[in-house]
Amino acid sequence: MAFVRLKGGEKEMAYTPQLSMKSSCTLRRLSWALGIPMTKGIEYVFEYLPKILDKKKVCEGCRDKSKCNECVFNS
């Protein structure tokens, strides 16, 4: 997986994720409703998911224990 560094040191994926047509349409409509580009809309989705998913279950299924200190599910 390739990353580029943003201002402030944050990493950003250097490629566009592949979405199904249904997911792309859903993201487009959410982004329109929020008045933001799809790239920001998907960020909103990822910011919201940790609020509603079972954090313990996500941690138990995690395959990369090297990032626990910075993981949104480890709070």
TAJO-V634450 format. One record per residue. N is the residue number from 0. RES is the residue in one letter. PHI is phi in radians with two decimals (NA if undefined). PSI is psi in whole degrees, -180 to 180 (* if undefined). D_FIRST is the distance of its C-alpha to the first C-alpha in Angstrom with 2 decimals. Layout:
# TAJO-V634450
N_RES_PHI_PSI_D_FIRST + N_RES_PHI_PSI_D_FIRST
This chain:
# TAJO-V634450
0_M_NA_131_0.00 + 1_A_-1.72_141_3.80 + 2_F_-2.25_154_6.69 + 3_V_-2.14_153_10.38 + 4_R_-1.60_135_13.33 + 5_L_-1.69_169_16.06 + 6_K_-1.01_140_19.69 + 7_G_1.55_1_20.48 + 8_G_1.51_-5_17.38 + 9_E_-1.23_145_15.31 + 10_K_-1.60_148_11.57 + 11_E_-2.31_142_10.57 + 12_M_-1.12_141_7.65 + 13_A_-1.68_13_8.13 + 14_Y_-2.44_163_8.59 + 15_T_-1.57_125_11.28 + 16_P_-1.17_147_11.06 + 17_Q_-1.44_125_13.63 + 18_L_-2.05_148_16.75 + 19_S_-1.19_163_19.97 + 20_M_-1.05_-41_23.00 + 21_K_-1.11_-46_24.55 + 22_S_-1.15_-39_21.66 + 23_S_-1.10_-43_21.40 + 24_C_-1.13_-41_25.19 + 25_T_-1.11_-47_25.22 + 26_L_-1.09_-41_22.72 + 27_R_-1.04_-46_24.75 + 28_R_-1.18_-40_27.96 + 29_L_-1.08_-43_26.80 + 30_S_-1.16_-42_25.66 + 31_W_-1.04_-45_28.99 + 32_A_-1.08_-35_30.89 + 33_L_-1.52_-10_29.30 + 34_G_1.22_35_29.74 + 35_I_-2.30_161_26.15 + 36_P_-1.21_159_23.40 + 37_M_-1.04_-33_21.02 + 38_T_-1.09_-34_18.10 + 39_K_-1.40_-35_20.34 + 40_G_-1.04_-42_21.59 + 41_I_-1.19_-32_18.37 + 42_E_-1.11_-42_18.15 + 43_Y_-1.05_-43_21.74 + 44_V_-1.03_-47_20.96 + 45_F_-1.22_-27_18.36 + 46_E_-1.29_-31_20.94 + 47_Y_-1.42_-37_23.64 + 48_L_-0.93_-44_22.20 + 49_P_-1.09_-19_22.57 + 50_K_-1.35_-22_26.19 + 51_I_-2.03_-16_27.02 + 52_L_-1.54_157_25.02 + 53_D_-1.29_105_26.36 + 54_K_-1.06_-40_24.49 + 55_K_-1.08_-43_25.95 + 56_K_-1.13_-41_24.76 + 57_V_-1.11_-46_21.14 + 58_C_-1.09_-41_21.34 + 59_E_-1.11_-33_23.04 + 60_G_-1.57_-4_20.37 + 61_C_-1.14_141_17.42 + 62_R_-1.92_6_15.50 + 63_D_-2.33_87_14.09 + 64_K_-1.38_1_17.29 + 65_S_-1.39_-11_16.00 + 66_K_-1.99_16_15.44 + 67_C_-0.97_-39_18.81 + 68_N_-1.11_-25_20.44 + 69_E_-1.95_8_18.24 + 70_C_-1.41_136_17.80 + 71_V_-1.22_-18_19.90 + 72_F_-1.54_-9_21.21 + 73_N_-1.80_81_22.67 + 74_S_-2.22_*_25.70
